[in-house]
Amino acid sequence: MKSVQILLWLIPISLIVSACDKPQSESSGQAVVQSQPRAMPAERWYNSQQVVKGGKLYQQFCAECHKPDASGTTNWQQLDEKGNYPPPPLNGTAHTWHHPLSVLRRTVNFGGIPLGGTMPGFGEKLKPQQIDDILAWVQSHWSDEIYAIWYERDQQAGTMLPLQKKG
């Protein structure tokens, strides 16, 4: 069973890692975004109600490690003294936006331990809709440009949720 779980992690992660480039400038720590024009999605996949619900859930389950404003750890790419990666920013300045929605969901569900982190899985504490609400809150912190890049990657991965009505 454990080997099946590892395999379920390795297949999508290996595909993503091969497509993942360095999103940050080494000196500034800010996201570096290609300047070529990209088609912007008309709307984001989530609505304002999900963002509100997700914000409350994020503060309850995620803020302790990823900080209340989703700014995470500044040295998230460096192993800590125990050999683990610290919690990354989720606000669009780290690598979270490189991953399709299916991988973001899987990470919240099963945790980040298989990836060298210490994040526990929340699949037994949160329902799938609650995980989506948290991800909506996280993505609401991303700039339109970062979201557009993510959206394109997610479309290529074929995991996008249908757009929901704003409300």
Helices and strands as residue ranges (DSSP letters): H 2-19, H 48-61, H 63-66, G 96-98, H 101-110, G 113-115, H 128-139, H 144-157
